[in-house]
Amino acid sequence: MIVTISDTHLGTDHLGPRYNNREDVKAFLRYLRDDLRPDHLVLNGDIEDLWRRNVRTLTRENYDVFHLFRELKDQGVAVHYVLGNHDWYARKDVFRGRLSYYTEDYAEMLTLTDAGTKYTFMHGHQFDPIQDEWYFDKLALISDDAFGARFSHFWEVLSELEGLPDAVATAKRLVVDRITKGPWQQRIERMDRCQTGCDAAAELHESHDYAESMLVTDVLCTGHTHVPGITADGRAANSGAWVGQQRTFLEIDDGLRLLEWNDGDPYELGEDQIEVYPG
């Protein structure tokens, strides 16, 4: 059995009930540990929200959540982490040899097989035209707990780079984009799908077409839009999110089901509760 969740956005408690459901996430992980006991748990991106928070502060505040991931691993559940746009910066901890709370590596794409069917997991920001991957690390560095210290943040962006030519090229792009595209905070708000919403139907269609034309896979599973959905032919599905009133997940066990957590009594979502798109 494979279970996948996405878009928990840990670190946004202070922004109010519109954002993450940290206590529900913990209850769900205990349910996986004690009752469901899947073979795989796929964390399909935006588990942390590093566009708003400092990575180390956020990690300390959510250590109890990360400890539950570790307990699942200790019980034999393979825990996989797929990078989303909001937690892209987290991969640096692994690249620098630091301990990962999730698994031994962070993947941009993951493929697992269940009952002879190949399921590929991508966060889904790849199908969102407003997202610019070049900025993901920079947004994390600039939009941290001390947002006001602009000069120090700008210097930190440059200090992350490899050598003077890279630093000069980055500085030039940051300056040009600041003039042509507006202030950092405006860019964060445009790229932040928690705040702005997105075209969930279009992105699920694009992921469906991508699965058919570009991947050696049977089903593509995404997140990012915060809208649970599935195509009529079952070739693409979106796990939804864990923000506000949303607490949905995908369960793969000789087939694909979208479920609502429902305070420990999960039920399968019907067509009237999810977006069902033509294949």
N, C-alpha and C positions, 0 to 999 in steps of 0.2 A: 504494500500500500504506500502511496505517495500523498502527502498533504502539502499544500502550498498556500502561503499567505503573503501579502505584500502591503506596503503603504501603512505601516503602523506609526511612522513619524515620531518615534521616541524623542523626547526632548522638547515637546511643544505643550506640555501641561500648563505652563504659565499663560498660554494664549487662550485658555478657556475651553469649554466643552465642545467647541466646534472642531477641536483637534484631537489628539490621540486618546485612546482608551487604554491606558497603561495597565490598570488593574484587570481589565477584561483580557488583555493579552496574557498576563500572568496566569489567570484562571484557565485560559485555553491551553497554555503550555503544560500546566499541571494535568489537565484532562488528557493531553497526548501522552504524557509520561505515565500516568496511572491507569488509564482506561483504554484509549484507542491503540496506543503503541504501534505507530506506523513504522515501516522500514526506512522511509525517507521523509525529512521535513525540508522543503525548499522555501527559503526566505527570499522572495522574488523582488527585492529592491525597495528602497526608501524605508528600511526598518528604522534607521536613524534619520534625524533631520539636521544635517550638518550645514545647511544654508542659514540656519538661525543660531546655531550653538557651537561652542568650542568642543572639539572632539573629546578631549580628556575630561572636561567638566561633565559633559553628557554621559560619558562612560561611567564615571563615578556615581552619578545620580541614578543610573539604570543598572547598576551591578546586579541587583536581584533578578532582573530579566535575563541578563547574560548568564547568570549562574544556572537558571533553568535550562538554557540552551546546553550548557555543559552537562547538566544532569541527564538530559535526553541522550547526548552522545555517550555518556557513561553506561546508559542502559542499552546501547546498541543501535540507537536511531542515528542514521547518517544525516547530519545537518549540513545543508548546502547554502551558501550565500551568493546571491546574484546581485550585482551592482545596479543600483538605480541612480537617477540624476541627483537626488538629494544626499546620498551617502557615498558619492564617488570618491571623495577624499579619504574615506576609511581604508581604501586599498593601500595607502601609503604605509600604514602601520605594518602590514604584512611584508611589503616590499623592503622595508627597513629592518626586517627580522624581529618585529615585535609580536607578542602573543595575540592571536585572533580569538575572539570569544565565540566565533561561529563554527569555523572549520579551518582546514589548513590552508585554504586559498580563497580568494574572491574571484568569481567568474563573471564575465560579461554575458556568457551564454552557457547553458547546461543542458545536456540531453540524458534522460533516463528512460529505461524500458520497463513496461509493465504489461504482462500477458501478451508479449509479442508486439506491442504497440510502442512506437517511439514518441516520447513527449519532450519537447524542447522548451526551455524556460528563458525568457528575456524580459527585462522589466517593462519595456514598451515605450520609453521615451525616444527610442530610435525612430518611432513612427510619428513623432510629434514635431512638426516643422518649426515651432518656436524655440525648441531646445537647441543650444549650441554647446557641444561637449567641451570645447576649448575653455569655456568659462567655469566648468563645474568645480574644479579645484579652487579657482580664484574666488568664486562666490562663497565657498566654505571659509576661505581665509579672511575675506573682507567682512562677511556677515556673521561674526562670532559674538561672544558675550560682551565684548567691549567695542561695539560698533563705532563709537565716536572717535576712536584714536586712528584717524584716517591715514596719517603719514606712516605710522608704524605698520599698519596693515599693508599699505602699498609697498613698503620696504620688504615685508615678509613675503609678499608675492614674488618679488624679484629675487630674494635670497633662496627661494626654492629651485631656481633655474640652474641649468647646466652651462656655466661659462658666460662670459661677457656678451658674445653675439646673441645668445638666446635671451639674455636679460634686456639687451637693447631692442630686439624685435618685439618682445613682450611689452616693454614700456611704450613703444611706439603704438602698438595696437590698442593698449589700454587708453592712451591719450586720445587717439583718433576716435575710438568708439565712445569715449566719454563725451566728445564734442558732437558726434553724429547721431548717437543713440540715446543720449540722456544720462542722468545720474545712475549710480550703482543701484540705489534702492528701487528705482523704477524698473531697471532691468530684472532685478530679483522678482519683483511683483509680476512682471510679464511672464517670466519663465516658471513661476511658482504655481503649479496647477492646483495646490491646495486652496489658493486664493482666487484664481481666475477661472477655473473650470476649463473644459476642452471638449473637442468634438469626439466623444467616445465612439460613436458609430463609425466615423471615418477611420479612426485609428484601429478599431477592431477589423474593419474591412481590409486595411492595409496590412495588418499582421497576418490575416488569412491569406492574402495574395502572396506575401513574403514566404509563408510556410509552403505554399504550393510551388513557387517558382525558384526559391533560393536555397531551401533547406532540404536535407535528406532526413525528413521527419514526417510523422503522421499528424501530430497536434502541436500547435504553438500556444503556450500559456504565458500571458502577460499580466501586468498590473497597470500602474501609472495613472490611469484615467479616474480611478476611484469608483468606477461604474461596473458592477459585475455583469458579465454577458457571455454569450456563446453563439457561435454561428450555427445555422440550422444543420449543416453537414458535420458539425463537431470538429472541424479542422482548427479552430481558434477559440480560445476562451480567455476571459479576464476574471481574476480572482476578487476584484473589488478593493476594499480597504478596511482599515480599523480606525476611522476618524469619525467624530460626531456620533451619529446613530448607526454607523456602518460597522458590521462585525462579520464579514463573510470570508469564506475560504473554499478552495478547491480540494476535493478528495478524489483520488485516482485509485481505483481498485477494480480491475477488469471493466473499466469504463470510467467516465468522467461525471462528477456531480458537483454542483454549486450549492453550498450550504450556508445557513445563517447560524451563528454561535448560540443565540437564544439562551444566554445565562446557563449554559451547561446541558441544554436539551436540544442539540442541533437538529435542524430539519432542512430538507432539500427545498430549494427555492423553485417555485413554479414559473411558468412562462409569464405570468402576470406580475412577477416580482423582479425579473431580470430583463435585460435587453437581449432579445433573440434576433439575430440578423441573418439574412439569406447567405448561403454559402457562395 
